[in-house]
Amino acid sequence: EINSFSFAGDVGTSPVISHDNEYIAVIADVQFGQVSRGVHIYSRSGQLLRFIPDGSGRVFADVSWNPDGSLMMSSALDGLYILPDPLASEPQLLFKTSGYTMHDMTFSPDGKRLAYISTADRQIYSYDEGATEPRQITFSNAPYGVVNGFDWSPDSKFLVLVYFERDLGCTGSWLIFVDSKATAARLPSNLEEVKNESS
């Protein structure tokens, strides 16, 4: 059972819970009444277990748990960090970013890919297991335009995303297959299209 708890301070991100239900990570800017912004890691009973402060050249912007128990933390100023052991290890910089922030960081269910939206172009990128840098999944000159949100399929093979289509001035949905160059398949946007496709 996860207990309810509270603390005084401004929360910078939605809290995320580890896959074993033991830990909660959140970016906040007050600890024990003192201004000290950074990543807070709590037990599920509400005990603060660790605080990783922002530092020189490092301002945390998003957090995401890997199914293997490690914690990913993006910084608005310099790149992507990992905590292999969230309670003991020091943050390790995996790769640098240049002038953009990573947000909506979401691991694939198999833990092999970390997808995120870049503030530079509102497109999806994926940092794959064993890679040295991220790869771009969606492109702003493609039909799906500016990405507003996404989620992984249970088998980790594709993303479903919501986008803003500039030409039509409306939103729509696409499936993006992350391992294929035949990347996009548009989803029906209304009930009539669903009836036509099923007939």
BELSULRA-V485747 format. One record per helix or strand of 2 or more residues. SS is the DSSP state (A for helix, B for strand). FROM is the first residue (numbers start at 1). TO is the last residue. If there is no record, write none. Layout:
# BELSULRA-V485747
ss=SS from=FROM to=TO
ss=SS from=FROM to=TO
This chain:
# BELSULRA-V485747
ss=B from=16 to=17
ss=B from=23 to=31
ss=B from=34 to=43
ss=B from=48 to=53
ss=B from=60 to=65
ss=B from=71 to=75
ss=B from=79 to=83
ss=B from=92 to=96
ss=B from=102 to=107
ss=B from=113 to=118
ss=B from=124 to=128
ss=B from=135 to=136
ss=B from=146 to=152
ss=B from=158 to=165
ss=B from=170 to=177
ss=B from=184 to=186
ss=A from=191 to=198
